[in-house]
């Protein structure tokens, strides 16, 4: 009964999955109580999800403690969310350990956040490994941050790859920065695509910069539109530059509005500049 409910839920047949979960619950299956909560949460029926999570918790389900914490945090009840993360973390839930670290870090309790991140990281939680890197960056401890980003990057975390690129670029180690940006960009990281454009533009390698700006744009980066406009304007392609400045300006980029003004001023188009 329970496995059939799981199968139906995975294929998107929520109503029939619900029926089978209820039948499994009537037969005493605790996992079905939890899964019914997950099902209702996925439908946006948060009150019902909460009720089922609490029932699962009463039956000793650790995952329900974590999910209830997430639900409460999303609706702004941070204090009770923290209590459930604590309970789940104490019971060995690595997601709860990591989330507890995030909550503590957000309220400025970095030392305790570090302890929970380390526990989660030691248990194999890649997100906690990455968050440790961020924590050390915020403290100005770049070398320690680098070690944690390396660990997360080796585990496939694209944000860690990107952040390694940022660290190396900030130290002037452009080749290493490029390598990590490329790895992140190849994994679909839009910021890495944009940063590669900036990196190549700074080296005077305009064709490669243009390619990466266009890739970032195709992936939805509006900042790359403005940068591509600057690059095109510098090489004398004012018409296409204008198109990109306009697109970036329409997306809310105030720098693109300023660049449009400069472009019109250089053309002697005073009316457009005043607009």
C-alpha positions in Angstrom: 0.0 0.0 0.0 2.7 2.5 1.0 5.0 1.7 -1.9 2.1 2.0 -4.3 1.4 5.5 -2.8 5.0 6.4 -3.3 4.9 5.3 -6.9 1.7 7.2 -7.7 3.1 10.3 -6.0 6.3 10.2 -8.1 4.3 10.0 -11.3 2.1 12.9 -10.2 -1.1 11.1 -9.4 -1.5 12.8 -6.0 -5.1 12.0 -5.4 -4.7 8.3 -5.8 -1.4 8.4 -3.9 -3.3 10.0 -1.0 -5.8 7.2 -0.9 -3.1 4.6 -0.7 -1.2 6.5 2.0 -4.4 6.7 4.1 -4.9 3.0 3.7 -1.3 2.4 4.8 -1.8 4.7 7.8 -4.8 2.8 8.8 -2.6 -0.3 8.8 -0.1 1.5 11.1 2.6 2.6 8.6 4.5 5.7 10.1 6.2 6.5 6.8 2.8 7.0 5.2 1.9 9.6 7.8 5.0 11.5 6.9 4.5 11.1 3.1 1.0 12.4 3.4 2.4 15.5 5.0 4.9 15.9 2.1 2.0 15.4 -0.4 -0.1 18.2 1.2 2.9 20.5 1.4 3.5 20.0 -2.3 0.0 21.0 -3.0 0.3 24.2 -0.9 -2.0 22.9 1.8 0.3 23.8 4.6 -2.1 23.4 7.6 -2.9 19.8 6.6 0.8 19.1 6.0 1.6 20.5 9.5 -1.0 18.2 11.1 0.4 15.1 9.4 4.0 16.1 10.2 3.1 16.5 13.9 1.4 13.1 13.8 4.5 11.5 12.3 6.7 13.3 14.9 4.5 11.9 17.7 5.3 8.5 16.2 9.0 9.2 16.2 9.7 10.2 12.6 12.9 12.3 12.5 12.4 13.5 8.9 9.0 15.0 9.9 10.8 17.1 12.5 13.0 18.6 9.8 10.1 19.1 7.4 8.0 20.8 10.0 10.9 23.1 10.8 11.1 24.0 7.1 7.3 24.6 6.9 7.4 26.9 10.0 10.4 28.8 8.8 8.7 29.5 5.4 5.7 31.0 7.1 7.9 33.2 9.3 7.8 31.2 12.6 11.5 31.1 13.0 11.6 30.4 16.8 9.5 27.2 16.6 11.3 26.2 13.3 14.6 26.4 15.2 13.2 24.2 18.0 12.3 21.4 15.4 15.7 21.8 13.6 17.4 21.3 17.0 15.4 18.2 17.7 16.0 16.7 14.3 19.7 17.6 14.4 20.1 16.0 17.9 18.5 12.9 16.3 21.2 12.9 13.6 19.4 14.6 10.7 22.2 16.2 8.6 19.8 18.5 6.7 18.5 19.9 10.1 22.1 20.4 11.2 22.9 22.4 8.1 19.6 24.4 8.4 20.3 25.1 12.0 23.7 26.5 11.0 22.0 28.8 8.5 19.5 30.1 11.1 22.3 30.7 13.6 24.5 32.4 11.0 21.7 34.7 10.0 21.2 35.9 13.5 25.0 36.5 13.9 25.9 33.5 16.0 28.7 32.4 13.8 30.5 30.2 16.3 27.6 28.0 17.0 26.7 28.0 13.3 30.2 26.7 12.6 29.7 23.8 15.0 26.6 22.6 13.3 28.0 23.1 9.8 31.0 21.0 10.9 28.8 18.2 12.2 26.8 18.2 9.0 29.9 18.4 6.9 31.5 15.5 8.8 28.3 13.5 8.0 28.8 14.2 4.3 26.5 17.2 3.8 27.9 19.1 0.8 25.8 22.2 1.4 27.2 22.5 4.9 30.8 22.2 3.5 30.0 25.1 1.2 28.4 27.1 4.0 31.5 26.7 6.1 33.4 28.3 3.2 31.0 31.3 3.2 31.3 31.6 6.9 35.1 31.9 6.7 34.9 34.4 3.8 32.7 36.6 5.9 35.3 36.4 8.7 38.1 37.3 6.2 39.7 33.9 6.6 40.3 33.3 2.9 42.7 30.3 3.2 40.3 28.4 5.4 37.4 29.3 3.1 39.3 28.0 0.1 39.8 24.6 1.8 36.1 24.2 2.4 35.2 25.5 -1.1 37.6 22.9 -2.6 35.9 20.1 -0.6 32.4 21.2 -1.8 33.6 21.7 -5.4 35.2 18.2 -5.4 31.8 17.0 -4.4 30.2 18.7 -7.4 28.9 21.9 -5.8 28.8 24.6 -8.6 28.4 27.5 -6.1 31.7 26.4 -4.5 33.4 26.3 -7.9 32.2 29.8 -8.6 33.3 31.0 -5.2 36.7 29.5 -5.7 36.9 31.5 -9.0 35.9 34.7 -7.1 38.6 34.0 -4.4 41.3 33.4 -6.9 40.3 36.4 -9.0 40.5 38.6 -5.9 44.0 37.4 -5.3 45.1 38.2 -8.9 45.4 34.4 -9.8 43.5 34.8 -13.0 44.3 31.4 -14.6 43.0 29.5 -11.6 40.0 31.8 -11.4 39.3 31.0 -15.1 39.6 27.2 -14.5 37.0 27.3 -11.7 34.7 29.7 -13.6 34.8 27.3 -16.5 33.9 24.4 -14.4 31.0 26.2 -12.8 29.9 27.6 -16.2 30.0 24.2 -17.8 27.7 23.0 -15.0 25.3 25.8 -15.8 26.3 28.6 -13.3 25.1 31.9 -14.9 27.3 34.1 -12.7 30.4 32.1 -13.7 29.5 32.8 -17.4 29.2 36.5 -16.7 32.5 36.5 -14.7 34.3 34.8 -17.5 33.2 37.6 -19.8 34.5 40.1 -17.4 37.8 38.2 -17.0 38.4 38.0 -20.7 37.3 41.6 -21.3 39.9 42.7 -18.7 42.6 40.7 -20.6 41.6 42.4 -23.9 40.3 39.1 -25.3 37.1 40.6 -26.6 35.9 37.8 -28.8 35.9 35.3 -25.9 34.4 37.9 -23.6 31.6 38.4 -26.1 30.9 34.7 -26.3 30.6 34.4 -22.5 28.4 37.4 -22.3 26.1 36.0 -24.9 26.0 32.6 -23.1 25.1 34.4 -19.8 22.4 36.4 -21.6 20.9 33.3 -23.1 20.8 31.9 -19.6 18.9 35.0 -18.3 21.6 37.4 -17.0 20.6 41.0 -17.6 23.9 42.4 -16.4 25.6 40.7 -19.3 23.4 42.6 -21.7 24.8 45.9 -20.5 28.4 44.6 -20.5 27.9 43.2 -24.0 26.6 46.6 -25.1 29.7 48.3 -23.7 31.9 45.8 -25.6 30.1 46.4 -28.9 30.1 50.2 -28.4 33.9 50.2 -27.9 34.4 48.3 -31.2 32.1 50.7 -33.0 29.0 48.6 -33.4 26.7 51.2 -32.0 23.4 49.9 -33.3 23.7 46.5 -31.7 25.1 48.1 -28.6 22.0 50.2 -28.4 19.7 47.2 -28.7 21.5 45.5 -25.7 21.5 48.7 -23.6 17.7 49.0 -24.3 17.0 45.4 -23.3 19.1 45.8 -20.1 17.4 49.1 -19.3 14.0 47.6 -19.8 15.0 44.9 -17.3 15.8 47.6 -14.7 19.6 48.1 -15.2 20.3 51.8 -14.4 23.8 51.5 -15.7 22.4 50.6 -19.1 20.2 53.7 -19.0 23.4 55.8 -18.4 25.2 54.0 -21.2 22.4 54.7 -23.6 22.7 58.4 -22.7 26.4 58.3 -23.5 25.8 56.5 -26.7 23.3 59.1 -27.9 25.6 61.9 -26.7 28.4 60.5 -28.8 26.1 60.5 -31.8 25.0 64.0 -31.1 21.4 62.8 -30.6 20.4 65.3 -28.0 16.7 64.5 -28.0 17.3 60.9 -27.2 19.7 61.9 -24.5 17.1 64.1 -22.8 14.6 61.3 -22.8 
